[in-house]
């Protein structure tokens, strides 16, 4: 009788949810895929949504901070290129960029990190052995679905790629990964482009005359192969003796038409700054003219200095990025450079190059904006180099000025390859991790701190 009673009690403990003798969370495995979490106390639920086709799921309950991932090793040949791709659906996930994460780790046969031997920055951390850090494939997504995909060169000593498919920091949500592949592919073609900035102050006195004064400089830049030519800020007011509201013009309008004709004549892209009039409002704007003679887009300066505020200029509210034949271009203007938000929003929207017409700004901030976003920054200024302030220059991913305009009328021009990442010795490809690691923005409605 006592044995029967003990058996009944033991059975009840095993079956009762939350008892010390309850089963541990199930760890499903399939086709070489296993599951993992940093710690059991923040482990989400793992499940196999379907076996054929293979669909791997992770589910988070109401607890905060849950993290877990499916993982598998794929064999690779060092020095060869591979294409990774995986689709996902993520109902309930509020921040796909932070919660739907893929990591790719290059390892040797023993599972150790291997040296990174391509695209490594050598100007900093000179005595540091660069190891292959985690890759973060780019994610294109809608509201609840998306695809993580990218192409990589395996480091020379790598023999395996370890893929991790994550759900992290979501609550009352799940993700299902599907169509997962890592396959050999050809090396991506180079995407070389010559970027140029004109170091020049128009003499006015009219907007039309200032526009034509740029004509020989645009021709000079294009003769050197420039695919993008960046000109100065608000050139329709420079040396005019007039106020912003007096010279502001619609876009399209006379000045933008002039530069679109130039862009078409020289088969290139031109960015120029103008005071824009739109109804009763005046904006400090930049226009992107394309090689077909069209306006590809415009940007309205978001951060205004006190003088522009006093003059009744209205700030913009958007951070557009435009497709061009050489890549994705964003624009910012002068005082925008004093604040990290503008360049960060443009880079988050996909900008590979930022054109920056600028009267004046701290050159350290130009370096910072390029470096913290891993973009090429092309600045055209009215500041003389002798002032040790803003430079007409082109900055690389590390924030270094590759070329600087020294004399008035100089063309600062250099060629870059947009297909190549920049890998820091200690951080790897920093740009690929920005969207995964960038903190969530505190709502403006929050009380001041």
LUMROVO-87064 format. One record per residue (C-alpha): residue number from 1; residue in three letters; z, x, y. Coordinates in pm, 1 decimal, decimal comma, padded with zeros to 6 digits. Each point is the difference from the previous one (the first is absolute). Layout:
BEGIN
SITE     k     r          w          u          v
SITE   NUM   ALA          Z          X          Y
...
END
This chain:
BEGIN
SITE     k     r          w          u          v
SITE     1   UNK    00000,0    00000,0    00000,0
SITE     2   UNK    00088,9    00287,0    00238,2
SITE     3   UNK   -00333,7    00175,2   -00076,9
SITE     4   UNK   -00192,1   -00320,4    00075,0
SITE     5   UNK    00185,8   -00044,7    00330,2
SITE     6   UNK   -00063,2    00364,7    00098,7
SITE     7   UNK   -00370,8   -00038,3   -00080,2
SITE     8   UNK   -00024,0   -00310,4    00215,3
SITE     9   UNK    00171,6    00173,3    00294,0
SITE    10   UNK   -00222,6    00307,7   -00035,5
SITE    11   UNK   -00311,7   -00215,6   -00013,1
SITE    12   UNK    00109,4   -00178,5    00313,4
SITE    13   UNK    00056,8    00326,3    00187,9
SITE    14   UNK   -00342,0    00126,7   -00095,1
SITE    15   UNK   -00166,5   -00320,5    00109,0
SITE    16   UNK    00198,8   -00071,9    00315,1
SITE    17   UNK   -00177,6    00121,3    00319,5
SITE    18   UNK    00185,0    00268,9    00195,3
SITE    19   UNK    00242,1    00104,8   -00279,4
SITE    20   UNK    00063,1    00366,6   -00069,5
SITE    21   UNK   -00173,8   -00030,5   -00336,1
SITE    22   UNK   -00316,4   -00164,8    00136,4
SITE    23   UNK   -00334,4    00165,3   -00066,9
SITE    24   UNK   -00114,4    00261,4    00252,1
SITE    25   UNK   -00309,3   -00087,8    00205,9
SITE    26   UNK   -00310,8    00011,0   -00213,1
SITE    27   UNK   -00226,4    00307,0    00044,5
SITE    28   UNK   -00349,6   -00109,5   -00098,6
SITE    29   UNK   -00265,9    00255,8   -00089,5
SITE    30   UNK   -00372,8   -00039,8   -00061,7
SITE    31   UNK   -00303,1    00229,4   -00023,4
SITE    32   UNK    00199,9    00302,2    00112,1
SITE    33   UNK    00157,0   -00182,2    00296,4
SITE    34   UNK    00379,0    00011,8    00029,4
SITE    35   UNK    00244,3   -00116,5    00266,6
SITE    36   UNK    00254,8    00174,4    00215,7
SITE    37   UNK    00240,9   -00052,5    00288,7
SITE    38   UNK    00207,1    00241,5    00209,1
SITE    39   UNK    00322,0   -00161,3   -00128,2
SITE    40   UNK    00081,6   -00290,1   -00229,8
SITE    41   UNK    00194,8   -00180,2    00275,0
SITE    42   UNK   -00317,1   -00036,2    00211,7
SITE    43   UNK   -00235,6   -00056,7   -00292,2
SITE    44   UNK   -00237,7   -00299,2    00032,4
SITE    45   UNK   -00136,0   -00200,5   -00293,5
SITE    46   UNK   -00310,5    00136,1   -00175,4
SITE    47   UNK   -00243,1   -00214,2   -00193,4
SITE    48   UNK   -00346,0    00007,4   -00155,6
SITE    49   UNK   -00198,3   -00278,5    00162,7
SITE    50   UNK   -00279,5    00039,1   -00255,2
SITE    51   UNK   -00109,6    00257,3   -00256,2
SITE    52   UNK   -00377,1   -00057,1    00014,0
SITE    53   UNK   -00085,3    00047,8    00275,9
SITE    54   UNK    00299,6    00219,0    00070,3
SITE    55   UNK    00217,3   -00135,6    00282,1
SITE    56   UNK    00333,4    00167,0    00073,4
SITE    57   UNK    00267,7   -00189,7    00190,8
SITE    58   UNK    00318,9    00072,6    00194,7
SITE    59   UNK    00228,7   -00274,5    00129,6
SITE    60   UNK    00280,7    00025,0    00255,8
SITE    61   UNK    00282,0   -00251,3    00032,7
SITE    62   UNK    00205,8   -00069,8    00314,5
SITE    63   UNK    00183,7    00334,4   -00002,6
SITE    64   UNK   -00103,3    00245,9    00275,0
SITE    65   UNK   -00131,3    00349,5   -00065,0
SITE    66   UNK   -00150,5   -00044,0   -00346,2
SITE    67   UNK   -00243,3    00274,5   -00106,5
SITE    68   UNK   -00199,4    00055,2   -00315,4
SITE    69   UNK   -00339,1    00101,9   -00131,2
SITE    70   UNK   -00237,2    00013,4   -00292,3
SITE    71   UNK   -00114,7    00352,3   -00082,2
SITE    72   UNK   -00249,7    00178,0   -00222,9
SITE    73   UNK   -00156,4    00345,8   -00031,8
SITE    74   UNK   -00378,6    00052,2    00011,2
SITE    75   UNK   -00164,3    00328,8   -00106,6
SITE    76   UNK   -00194,5    00183,0    00272,5
SITE    77   UNK   -00200,4    00318,2    00044,3
SITE    78   UNK    00115,2    00219,1    00287,2
SITE    79   UNK   -00251,1    00036,3    00281,7
SITE    80   UNK   -00185,8   -00321,4   -00089,7
SITE    81   UNK   -00010,0   -00324,0    00199,9
SITE    82   UNK    00145,5   -00332,6   -00114,0
SITE    83   UNK   -00016,6   -00355,6    00125,0
SITE    84   UNK    00316,6   -00209,9   -00026,9
SITE    85   UNK   -00008,7   -00377,4    00031,5
SITE    86   UNK    00241,4   -00286,3   -00069,2
SITE    87   UNK    00005,6   -00364,6    00108,6
SITE    88   UNK    00312,9   -00201,8    00063,3
SITE    89   UNK    00134,2   -00342,1    00086,5
SITE    90   UNK    00337,7   -00007,6    00172,8
SITE    91   UNK    00128,5   -00353,0    00071,2
SITE    92   UNK    00314,4   -00000,4    00209,4
SITE    93   UNK   -00037,3    00360,8    00121,3
SITE    94   UNK    00036,3   -00000,4    00377,8
SITE    95   UNK   -00097,5    00363,6    00065,8
SITE    96   UNK   -00277,2    00109,7   -00232,7
SITE    97   UNK   -00033,6    00341,0    00167,0
SITE    98   UNK    00363,4    00086,8   -00082,9
SITE    99   UNK    00055,5   -00190,1   -00322,9
SITE   100   UNK   -00333,6    00016,5   -00190,2
SITE   101   UNK   -00017,0    00375,9   -00044,8
SITE   102   UNK   -00198,2    00232,8   -00226,1
SITE   103   UNK    00091,3    00364,8   -00049,2
SITE   104   UNK   -00209,0    00260,7   -00178,9
SITE   105   UNK    00170,4    00324,3   -00110,0
SITE   106   UNK   -00192,0    00310,0   -00111,7
SITE   107   UNK    00176,7    00186,9   -00281,9
SITE   108   UNK   -00057,6    00276,9   -00252,2
SITE   109   UNK    00031,0   -00050,2   -00376,1
SITE   110   UNK    00379,1    00042,5    00017,7
SITE   111   UNK    00031,0   -00263,2    00272,1
SITE   112   UNK    00068,0    00250,3    00279,1
SITE   113   UNK   -00138,7   -00014,4    00352,7
SITE   114   UNK   -00309,2    00212,4    00058,6
SITE   115   UNK   -00112,2    00193,1    00309,8
SITE   116   UNK   -00222,4   -00181,3    00249,6
SITE   117   UNK   -00307,6    00214,8    00061,1
SITE   118   UNK   -00224,4   -00212,5    00224,3
SITE   119   UNK    00018,4   -00118,2    00362,0
SITE   120   UNK    00342,0    00161,6    00052,4
SITE   121   UNK    00107,9    00069,6    00357,3
SITE   122   UNK    00060,7    00373,4    00043,6
SITE   123   UNK    00108,2    00018,4    00366,5
SITE   124   UNK    00355,3   -00121,0   -00073,3
SITE   125   UNK    00244,2    00083,7   -00281,2
SITE   126   UNK   -00200,3    00314,4   -00064,5
SITE   127   UNK    00234,2    00131,5   -00272,6
SITE   128   UNK    00041,6   -00336,8   -00171,9
SITE   129   UNK   -00157,7   -00059,9   -00341,9
SITE   130   UNK   -00188,1   -00327,1    00035,9
SITE   131   UNK    00044,4   -00219,8   -00305,0
SITE   132   UNK   -00201,3   -00312,2   -00077,5
SITE   133   UNK    00202,5   -00286,3    00146,3
SITE   134   UNK   -00038,2   -00366,6   -00091,2
SITE   135   UNK   -00328,2   -00164,0    00097,4
SITE   136   UNK    00011,4   -00350,2    00149,3
SITE   137   UNK   -00329,1   -00183,8   -00061,4
SITE   138   UNK   -00118,9   -00214,5    00287,2
SITE   139   UNK    00061,5   -00371,2   -00035,7
SITE   140   UNK   -00233,7   -00273,3    00122,2
SITE   141   UNK    00170,2   -00334,6   -00017,5
SITE   142   UNK    00000,3   -00361,8    00098,2
SITE   143   UNK    00303,0   -00226,3    00015,7
SITE   144   UNK    00108,3    00039,8   -00364,6
SITE   145   UNK   -00278,1    00196,4   -00172,3
SITE   146   UNK   -00139,5    00346,2    00044,2
SITE   147   UNK   -00140,8    00318,8   -00146,7
SITE   148   UNK    00134,8    00353,3    00004,3
SITE   149   UNK   -00282,4    00252,9   -00028,1
SITE   150   UNK   -00086,8    00354,8    00099,2
SITE   151   UNK   -00181,4    00314,0   -00114,9
SITE   152   UNK    00179,9    00328,6   -00062,0
SITE   153   UNK   -00064,7    00355,4   -00108,6
SITE   154   UNK    00241,7    00106,7   -00273,1
SITE   155   UNK    00175,4    00328,8    00086,6
SITE   156   UNK   -00129,3    00291,3   -00206,5
SITE   157   UNK    00308,8    00028,7   -00221,5
SITE   158   UNK    00039,4   -00374,9   -00061,1
SITE   159   UNK   -00048,4   -00132,4   -00353,2
SITE   160   UNK    00136,1   -00351,4    00049,6
SITE   161   UNK    00033,9   -00263,7    00268,6
SITE   162   UNK    00307,2   -00219,4   -00021,9
SITE   163   UNK   -00060,3   -00343,1    00152,2
SITE   164   UNK    00284,1   -00217,1    00128,3
SITE   165   UNK   -00053,1   -00367,3    00091,5
SITE   166   UNK    00296,3   -00116,2    00208,8
SITE   167   UNK    00173,9   -00302,9    00134,2
SITE   168   UNK    00269,3    00105,9    00243,5
SITE   169   UNK    00238,4   -00163,0    00248,3
SITE   170   UNK   -00139,5   -00352,0   -00042,8
SITE   171   UNK    00218,5   -00306,1   -00066,9
SITE   172   UNK   -00090,3   -00314,5   -00193,7
SITE   173   UNK   -00345,7    00144,7   -00061,5
SITE   174   UNK   -00218,7    00151,0   -00268,5
SITE   175   UNK   -00305,9    00215,4   -00041,9
SITE   176   UNK   -00257,1    00010,5   -00279,4
SITE   177   UNK   -00221,7    00309,3   -00031,3
SITE   178   UNK   -00337,1   -00025,9   -00174,5
SITE   179   UNK   -00336,2    00177,6   -00048,3
SITE   180   UNK    00174,9    00337,1    00011,9
SITE   181   UNK   -00221,6    00306,3   -00039,2
SITE   182   UNK   -00022,7    00372,4    00068,7
SITE   183   UNK   -00351,4    00124,2   -00071,2
SITE   184   UNK   -00200,2    00316,7    00072,3
SITE   185   UNK   -00228,8   -00026,5    00299,2
SITE   186   UNK   -00218,1    00209,3    00227,4
SITE   187   UNK    00144,9    00180,6    00300,8
SITE   188   UNK   -00022,1   -00220,8    00310,3
SITE   189   UNK   -00274,1    00106,9    00241,1
SITE   190   UNK    00105,1    00180,4    00320,2
SITE   191   UNK    00037,5   -00214,4    00311,5
SITE   192   UNK   -00058,7    00261,3    00265,7
SITE   193   UNK   -00018,8   -00105,9    00362,5
SITE   194   UNK   -00009,4    00182,2    00331,1
SITE   195   UNK    00254,9   -00133,0    00246,5
SITE   196   UNK   -00028,5    00078,2    00370,6
SITE   197   UNK    00192,4   -00053,6    00323,7
SITE   198   UNK   -00135,6    00056,4    00350,8
SITE   199   UNK    00218,7    00190,0    00248,8
SITE   200   UNK   -00112,0   -00144,9    00330,7
SITE   201   UNK    00118,0   -00192,4    00307,8
SITE   202   UNK   -00262,8   -00236,2    00144,7
SITE   203   UNK   -00037,8    00027,4    00374,9
SITE   204   UNK   -00085,0   -00361,7    00080,6
SITE   205   UNK   -00001,4   -00150,4    00248,3
SITE   206   UNK   -00149,9   -00296,3   -00186,8
SITE   207   UNK    00033,4   -00095,5   -00364,0
SITE   208   UNK   -00376,8    00024,4   -00045,3
SITE   209   UNK   -00004,1    00355,2    00134,2
SITE   210   UNK    00294,9    00104,8   -00215,9
SITE   211   UNK   -00179,3   -00137,4   -00305,9
SITE   212   UNK   -00318,8    00197,0    00065,0
SITE   213   UNK    00197,5    00320,2    00059,1
SITE   214   UNK    00088,3   -00008,6   -00370,8
SITE   215   UNK   -00364,7   -00020,2   -00110,4
SITE   216   UNK   -00071,9    00376,2   -00029,6
SITE   217   UNK    00335,1    00058,2   -00171,7
SITE   218   UNK   -00069,2   -00266,3   -00261,9
SITE   219   UNK   -00340,3    00157,8   -00058,2
SITE   220   UNK    00161,4    00344,4   -00029,5
SITE   221   UNK    00253,2   -00126,7   -00256,1
SITE   222   UNK   -00267,5   -00172,7   -00205,2
SITE   223   UNK   -00216,2    00312,8    00000,1
SITE   224   UNK    00291,7    00166,0   -00177,7
SITE   225   UNK    00001,0   -00277,9   -00260,6
SITE   226   UNK    00285,6   -00217,4    00125,8
SITE   227   UNK    00032,8   -00328,8   -00189,9
SITE   228   UNK    00289,2   -00110,9    00222,0
SITE   229   UNK    00024,2    00085,0    00370,7
SITE   230   UNK    00323,1   -00093,2    00180,6
SITE   231   UNK   -00001,1   -00031,1    00379,7
SITE   232   UNK    00276,3   -00055,6    00256,2
SITE   233   UNK    00231,0   -00288,5    00085,8
SITE   234   UNK   -00087,0   -00275,2    00251,5
SITE   235   UNK   -00297,9    00191,5    00134,3
SITE   236   UNK   -00101,1   -00292,6    00223,3
SITE   237   UNK    00301,2    00065,1    00225,6
SITE   238   UNK    00011,2    00382,4    00001,6
SITE   239   UNK   -00071,7    00142,8    00346,8
SITE   240   UNK   -00105,8   -00343,6    00125,3
SITE   241   UNK    00284,8   -00045,6    00246,5
SITE   242   UNK    00041,5   -00355,9   -00126,3
SITE   243   UNK    00255,0   -00192,2   -00205,5
SITE   244   UNK   -00027,8   -00104,9   -00363,1
SITE   245   UNK   -00059,0   -00367,2    00081,7
SITE   246   UNK   -00277,7    00095,5    00242,4
SITE   247   UNK   -00205,7    00196,2   -00253,6
SITE   248   UNK    00081,9   -00189,7   -00320,3
SITE   249   UNK   -00308,1   -00141,7   -00168,5
SITE   250   UNK   -00074,7   -00213,5   -00304,5
SITE   251   UNK   -00072,5    00154,8   -00338,5
SITE   252   UNK   -00288,0   -00014,4   -00067,9
SITE   253   UNK   -00086,1    00085,2    00358,1
SITE   254   UNK   -00183,9    00259,9    00207,7
SITE   255   UNK    00199,7    00306,4   -00107,3
SITE   256   UNK    00024,6   -00086,0   -00370,6
SITE   257   UNK   -00372,5   -00083,9    00003,6
SITE   258   UNK   -00071,5    00347,1    00138,9
SITE   259   UNK    00184,9    00178,2   -00278,6
SITE   260   UNK   -00142,1   -00223,8   -00269,8
SITE   261   UNK   -00347,8    00099,8    00121,7
SITE   262   UNK    00107,8    00365,6   -00017,0
SITE   263   UNK    00140,2   -00044,6   -00351,2
SITE   264   UNK   -00327,2   -00153,7   -00112,8
SITE   265   UNK   -00208,4    00266,2    00174,7
SITE   266   UNK    00191,4    00279,7   -00172,0
SITE   267   UNK    00072,8   -00180,4   -00330,2
SITE   268   UNK    00373,7    00055,9    00023,8
SITE   269   UNK    00335,8   -00169,1    00068,3
SITE   270   UNK    00162,6    00007,5    00345,1
SITE   271   UNK    00352,6   -00099,3    00100,8
SITE   272   UNK    00064,5   -00051,1    00371,2
SITE   273   UNK    00292,4   -00141,0    00199,1
SITE   274   UNK   -00047,5   -00277,7    00258,4
SITE   275   UNK    00208,1   -00245,7    00198,6
SITE   276   UNK   -00108,9   -00334,3   -00147,5
SITE   277   UNK    00000,3   -00341,4    00168,6
SITE   278   UNK    00041,3   -00307,0   -00218,7
SITE   279   UNK    00047,9   -00312,6    00206,5
SITE   280   UNK    00299,9    00061,0    00227,7
SITE   281   UNK    00127,2    00285,8   -00215,4
SITE   282   UNK   -00058,1    00374,3    00028,7
SITE   283   UNK    00031,9    00229,5   -00303,1
SITE   284   UNK   -00014,1    00375,0   -00048,1
SITE   285   UNK   -00256,6    00008,8   -00281,6
SITE   286   UNK   -00205,2    00235,3   -00212,0
SITE   287   UNK   -00344,2   -00092,7   -00127,9
SITE   288   UNK   -00168,0    00129,3   -00316,0
SITE   289   UNK   -00379,1    00005,4    00035,2
SITE   290   UNK   -00207,5    00046,7   -00314,7
SITE   291   UNK   -00330,7    00170,2   -00079,9
SITE   292   UNK   -00185,0   -00330,8   -00003,4
SITE   293   UNK    00094,4   -00048,2    00364,9
SITE   294   UNK    00263,5   -00259,8   -00083,1
SITE   295   UNK    00366,4   -00036,2    00085,8
SITE   296   UNK    00172,0    00056,5   -00334,0
SITE   297   UNK    00335,4   -00090,7    00146,3
SITE   298   UNK    00256,5    00046,6    00274,1
SITE   299   UNK    00370,9    00071,4    00026,3
SITE   300   UNK    00237,2   -00112,3    00275,2
SITE   301   UNK    00282,2    00241,2    00086,6
SITE   302   UNK    00328,4   -00129,3   -00138,8
SITE   303   UNK    00256,8    00216,9    00177,3
SITE   304   UNK   -00026,8   -00005,8    00379,3
SITE   305   UNK    00160,6    00247,3    00244,0
SITE   306   UNK    00185,5   -00132,8    00302,6
SITE   307   UNK   -00293,5    00047,0    00241,0
SITE   308   UNK   -00233,4   -00212,5   -00211,1
SITE   309   UNK    00266,2   -00266,4   -00039,9
SITE   310   UNK    00048,5   -00004,9    00377,2
SITE   311   UNK   -00378,2   -00030,6    00043,8
SITE   312   UNK   -00006,1   -00315,9   -00211,6
SITE   313   UNK   -00163,7    00148,3   -00310,9
SITE   314   UNK    00060,5   -00200,5   -00317,9
SITE   315   UNK    00090,2    00174,2   -00328,1
SITE   316   UNK   -00202,3   -00051,5   -00314,9
SITE   317   UNK    00156,4   -00129,4   -00318,2
SITE   318   UNK   -00226,0    00117,7   -00284,8
SITE   319   UNK   -00074,7    00321,0   -00190,1
SITE   320   UNK   -00360,1   -00036,9   -00120,2
SITE   321   UNK   -00170,3    00254,5   -00224,8
SITE   322   UNK   -00378,3    00007,2   -00018,3
SITE   323   UNK   -00241,3    00101,1   -00275,5
SITE   324   UNK   -00256,5    00255,7    00111,3
SITE   325   UNK   -00262,8    00186,5   -00197,0
SITE   326   UNK    00230,9    00302,8   -00022,0
SITE   327   UNK    00332,0   -00173,3   -00069,9
SITE   328   UNK    00275,3   -00222,8    00139,6
SITE   329   UNK    00077,7    00043,0    00370,0
SITE   330   UNK    00290,9   -00117,2    00212,0
SITE   331   UNK    00057,8    00048,9    00372,4
SITE   332   UNK    00303,4    00048,5    00217,8
SITE   333   UNK    00029,5    00073,5    00371,2
SITE   334   UNK    00211,5    00245,1    00200,9
SITE   335   UNK    00360,4   -00133,3    00015,6
SITE   336   UNK   -00036,3   -00132,4   -00356,1
SITE   337   UNK    00048,1    00360,6   -00107,7
SITE   338   UNK    00361,1    00002,1    00121,2
SITE   339   UNK    00091,2   -00257,3   -00266,5
SITE   340   UNK   -00041,9    00040,7   -00376,5
SITE   341   UNK   -00070,4   -00366,9   -00067,3
SITE   342   UNK   -00361,1   -00011,5    00117,9
SITE   343   UNK   -00135,6    00286,7   -00210,2
SITE   344   UNK    00209,1   -00118,3   -00296,3
SITE   345   UNK   -00137,5   -00353,7    00019,0
SITE   346   UNK   -00354,6    00136,5    00020,1
SITE   347   UNK    00052,3    00227,5   -00299,4
SITE   348   UNK    00162,9   -00284,5   -00196,0
SITE   349   UNK   -00314,0   -00200,8    00075,3
SITE   350   UNK   -00210,1    00275,7   -00154,2
SITE   351   UNK   -00099,3    00225,9    00291,6
SITE   352   UNK   -00118,0    00344,3   -00110,5
SITE   353   UNK   -00087,4    00110,7    00352,5
SITE   354   UNK    00166,4   -00107,5    00326,2
SITE   355   UNK   -00191,5    00036,2    00327,3
SITE   356   UNK    00232,9    00053,9    00295,4
SITE   357   UNK   -00121,8   -00016,2    00361,1
SITE   358   UNK    00303,8    00129,8    00191,8
SITE   359   UNK    00077,6    00088,7    00363,9
SITE   360   UNK    00309,8    00193,9   -00099,8
SITE   361   UNK    00260,5    00029,4   -00275,3
SITE   362   UNK    00224,9    00256,1   -00164,9
SITE   363   UNK   -00215,9    00205,8   -00240,4
SITE   364   UNK    00290,9    00016,1   -00243,6
SITE   365   UNK   -00034,3   -00375,6   -00038,8
SITE   366   UNK   -00371,8    00033,0   -00068,8
SITE   367   UNK    00087,2    00235,7   -00285,4
SITE   368   UNK    00270,3   -00237,7   -00121,3
SITE   369   UNK   -00226,2   -00305,9   -00002,6
SITE   370   UNK   -00262,1    00187,0   -00206,0
SITE   371   UNK    00252,2    00159,7   -00235,2
SITE   372   UNK    00224,0   -00298,8   -00070,1
SITE   373   UNK   -00301,5   -00213,9   -00093,5
SITE   374   UNK   -00233,9    00262,0   -00150,6
SITE   375   UNK   -00287,5   -00105,8    00225,6
SITE   376   UNK   -00248,1    00198,4    00206,6
SITE   377   UNK    00082,9   -00058,6    00365,8
SITE   378   UNK   -00276,9    00051,0    00258,4
SITE   379   UNK    00127,7    00015,1    00359,5
SITE   380   UNK   -00195,4    00014,6    00325,4
SITE   381   UNK    00210,0    00066,9    00309,1
SITE   382   UNK   -00026,4    00048,1    00375,7
SITE   383   UNK    00274,5    00266,9   -00013,0
SITE   384   UNK   -00081,1    00365,5    00067,5
SITE   385   UNK    00104,6    00240,8   -00275,8
SITE   386   UNK    00186,9    00207,1    00262,1
SITE   387   UNK    00255,4   -00280,2    00030,3
SITE   388   UNK    00111,5    00045,2   -00363,3
SITE   389   UNK   -00005,8   -00376,4   -00051,3
SITE   390   UNK   -00249,4   -00221,7   -00182,3
SITE   391   UNK   -00298,6    00172,5   -00159,7
SITE   392   UNK   -00353,9   -00106,3   -00067,0
SITE   393   UNK    00022,6    00084,4   -00367,5
SITE   394   UNK   -00039,8   -00099,3   -00361,4
SITE   395   UNK    00318,2    00000,4   -00209,6
SITE   396   UNK    00008,5    00023,5   -00378,7
SITE   397   UNK    00229,0   -00168,0   -00254,5
SITE   398   UNK    00268,6    00263,3    00056,8
SITE   399   UNK   -00002,9   -00052,2    00375,5
SITE   400   UNK   -00181,5    00324,3    00077,3
SITE   401   UNK   -00260,0    00008,3    00277,6
SITE   402   UNK   -00316,5    00113,2   -00178,6
SITE   403   UNK   -00191,4    00041,9    00326,4
SITE   404   UNK    00092,2   -00038,5    00368,4
SITE   405   UNK   -00222,9   -00055,4    00304,0
SITE   406   UNK    00079,1    00280,5    00244,7
SITE   407   UNK   -00237,9   -00048,6    00293,7
SITE   408   UNK   -00122,2   -00315,8    00172,6
SITE   409   UNK   -00317,5   -00111,5   -00172,6
SITE   410   UNK    00102,0    00153,2   -00333,3
SITE   411   UNK   -00064,4   -00188,4   -00322,7
SITE   412   UNK    00286,1    00036,5   -00247,7
SITE   413   UNK   -00173,7   -00049,5   -00335,0
SITE   414   UNK    00076,1    00075,1   -00362,0
SITE   415   UNK   -00099,7   -00117,8   -00346,7
SITE   416   UNK    00250,5   -00163,4   -00235,4
SITE   417   UNK   -00027,7   -00142,5   -00350,1
SITE   418   UNK    00154,9   -00345,4   -00023,7
SITE   419   UNK   -00017,4    00010,5   -00380,7
SITE   420   UNK    00265,2    00273,1   -00022,5
SITE   421   UNK    00373,4   -00074,5    00013,4
SITE   422   UNK    00250,7    00241,6    00149,5
SITE   423   UNK    00284,2    00087,3   -00236,1
SITE   424   UNK    00324,1    00139,3    00134,0
SITE   425   UNK    00157,9    00257,5   -00232,4
SITE   426   UNK    00321,2   -00205,6   -00027,2
SITE   427   UNK   -00132,9   -00354,3    00049,6
SITE   428   UNK   -00344,4   -00015,8   -00157,6
SITE   429   UNK   -00244,9   -00248,4    00151,4
SITE   430   UNK    00231,5   -00143,4    00263,5
SITE   431   UNK   -00250,8   -00256,6    00127,0
SITE   432   UNK   -00020,6   -00174,0   -00337,7
SITE   433   UNK    00373,8   -00061,1    00004,8
SITE   434   UNK    00030,9   -00131,4    00355,6
SITE   435   UNK   -00051,9   -00365,8   -00084,8
SITE   436   UNK    00231,6    00026,3   -00302,5
SITE   437   UNK    00282,1    00171,9    00190,1
SITE   438   UNK   -00030,5   -00139,2    00353,0
SITE   439   UNK    00308,1   -00213,4    00074,6
SITE   440   UNK   -00037,9   -00366,6    00068,1
SITE   441   UNK   -00019,8   -00081,4    00370,1
SITE   442   UNK    00311,0   -00158,3    00148,5
SITE   443   UNK   -00099,7   -00338,6    00148,5
SITE   444   UNK   -00009,2   -00007,2    00379,6
SITE   445   UNK    00233,2   -00300,6   -00009,0
SITE   446   UNK    00281,2    00218,7   -00131,5
SITE   447   UNK    00279,1    00072,1    00251,6
SITE   448   UNK   -00019,7    00338,6    00175,5
SITE   449   UNK    00181,3    00285,1   -00167,1
END
